[in-house]
Amino acid sequence: MSSTIVYSIRLHKDVRQMMDKMNDINWQAEIRDMVETVVREKNKQRILLRSKRRMEDMVENKIGAAAMIREDRDAR
Protein backbone atom coordinates (compact mmCIF):
# COMPACT_ATOMS: atom_id res chain seq x y z
CA MET A 1 0.00 0.00 0.00
CA SER A 2 1.38 3.35 -0.99
CA SER A 3 1.07 6.31 1.31
CA THR A 4 1.07 9.96 0.40
CA ILE A 5 1.60 13.19 2.26
CA VAL A 6 0.52 16.74 1.58
CA TYR A 7 3.14 19.32 0.60
CA SER A 8 1.97 22.93 0.32
CA ILE A 9 3.49 25.69 -1.79
CA ARG A 10 2.78 29.38 -2.16
CA LEU A 11 2.10 30.87 -5.57
CA HIS A 12 1.76 34.42 -6.74
CA LYS A 13 -1.86 35.44 -6.89
CA ASP A 14 -1.73 36.11 -10.64
CA VAL A 15 -0.28 32.64 -11.32
CA ARG A 16 -3.07 31.03 -9.35
CA GLN A 17 -5.66 33.08 -11.24
CA MET A 18 -4.19 31.94 -14.56
CA MET A 19 -4.28 28.34 -13.36
CA ASP A 20 -7.94 28.71 -12.41
CA LYS A 21 -8.72 29.90 -15.95
CA MET A 22 -7.12 26.72 -17.34
CA ASN A 23 -9.67 24.37 -15.86
CA ASP A 24 -8.99 21.70 -18.51
CA ILE A 25 -5.64 20.89 -16.86
CA ASN A 26 -5.34 18.57 -13.87
CA TRP A 27 -2.89 20.72 -11.93
CA GLN A 28 -2.49 18.24 -9.11
CA ALA A 29 -1.34 15.52 -11.51
CA GLU A 30 0.84 17.92 -13.52
CA ILE A 31 2.60 19.28 -10.45
CA ARG A 32 3.01 15.80 -8.93
CA ASP A 33 4.57 14.47 -12.15
CA MET A 34 6.91 17.44 -12.41
CA VAL A 35 8.04 17.12 -8.79
CA GLU A 36 8.62 13.36 -9.17
CA THR A 37 10.65 13.94 -12.34
CA VAL A 38 12.81 16.61 -10.73
CA VAL A 39 13.36 14.54 -7.58
CA ARG A 40 14.40 11.46 -9.58
CA GLU A 41 16.76 13.50 -11.76
CA LYS A 42 18.36 15.27 -8.80
CA ASN A 43 18.75 11.93 -7.01
CA LYS A 44 20.49 10.46 -10.09
CA GLN A 45 22.82 13.45 -10.23
CA ARG A 46 23.62 13.08 -6.52
CA ILE A 47 24.40 9.37 -6.92
CA LEU A 48 26.57 10.00 -9.99
CA LEU A 49 28.50 12.74 -8.20
CA ARG A 50 29.10 10.45 -5.23
CA SER A 51 30.30 7.69 -7.59
CA LYS A 52 32.66 10.08 -9.39
CA ARG A 53 34.14 11.19 -6.08
CA ARG A 54 34.69 7.58 -5.03
CA MET A 55 36.37 6.80 -8.35
CA GLU A 56 38.72 9.76 -7.87
CA ASP A 57 39.74 8.34 -4.48
CA MET A 58 40.54 4.91 -5.92
CA VAL A 59 44.15 3.89 -6.42
CA GLU A 60 45.05 3.29 -10.06
CA ASN A 61 45.89 -0.30 -10.97
CA LYS A 62 49.14 0.05 -12.92
CA ILE A 63 49.83 -3.61 -13.63
CA GLY A 64 46.35 -4.61 -14.82
CA ALA A 65 43.80 -7.12 -13.58
CA ALA A 66 45.13 -10.05 -15.62
CA ALA A 67 48.63 -9.63 -14.20
CA MET A 68 47.26 -9.42 -10.66
CA ILE A 69 45.24 -12.60 -11.12
CA ARG A 70 48.25 -14.40 -12.62
CA GLU A 71 50.44 -13.22 -9.74
CA ASP A 72 47.89 -14.45 -7.20
CA ARG A 73 47.55 -17.86 -8.90
CA ASP A 74 51.31 -18.31 -9.16
CA ALA A 75 51.70 -17.52 -5.45
CA ARG A 76 49.65 -20.61 -4.49
C-alpha positions in Angstrom: 0.0 0.0 0.0 1.4 3.3 -1.0 1.1 6.3 1.3 1.1 10.0 0.4 1.6 13.2 2.3 0.5 16.7 1.6 3.1 19.3 0.6 2.0 22.9 0.3 3.5 25.7 -1.8 2.8 29.4 -2.2 2.1 30.9 -5.6 1.8 34.4 -6.7 -1.9 35.4 -6.9 -1.7 36.1 -10.6 -0.3 32.6 -11.3 -3.1 31.0 -9.3 -5.7 33.1 -11.2 -4.2 31.9 -14.6 -4.3 28.3 -13.4 -7.9 28.7 -12.4 -8.7 29.9 -15.9 -7.1 26.7 -17.3 -9.7 24.4 -15.9 -9.0 21.7 -18.5 -5.6 20.9 -16.9 -5.3 18.6 -13.9 -2.9 20.7 -11.9 -2.5 18.2 -9.1 -1.3 15.5 -11.5 0.8 17.9 -13.5 2.6 19.3 -10.5 3.0 15.8 -8.9 4.6 14.5 -12.2 6.9 17.4 -12.4 8.0 17.1 -8.8 8.6 13.4 -9.2 10.6 13.9 -12.3 12.8 16.6 -10.7 13.4 14.5 -7.6 14.4 11.5 -9.6 16.8 13.5 -11.8 18.4 15.3 -8.8 18.8 11.9 -7.0 20.5 10.5 -10.1 22.8 13.5 -10.2 23.6 13.1 -6.5 24.4 9.4 -6.9 26.6 10.0 -10.0 28.5 12.7 -8.2 29.1 10.4 -5.2 30.3 7.7 -7.6 32.7 10.1 -9.4 34.1 11.2 -6.1 34.7 7.6 -5.0 36.4 6.8 -8.3 38.7 9.8 -7.9 39.7 8.3 -4.5 40.5 4.9 -5.9 44.1 3.9 -6.4 45.0 3.3 -10.1 45.9 -0.3 -11.0 49.1 0.1 -12.9 49.8 -3.6 -13.6 46.4 -4.6 -14.8 43.8 -7.1 -13.6 45.1 -10.1 -15.6 48.6 -9.6 -14.2 47.3 -9.4 -10.7 45.2 -12.6 -11.1 48.3 -14.4 -12.6 50.4 -13.2 -9.7 47.9 -14.4 -7.2 47.5 -17.9 -8.9 51.3 -18.3 -9.2 51.7 -17.5 -5.5 49.7 -20.6 -4.5 
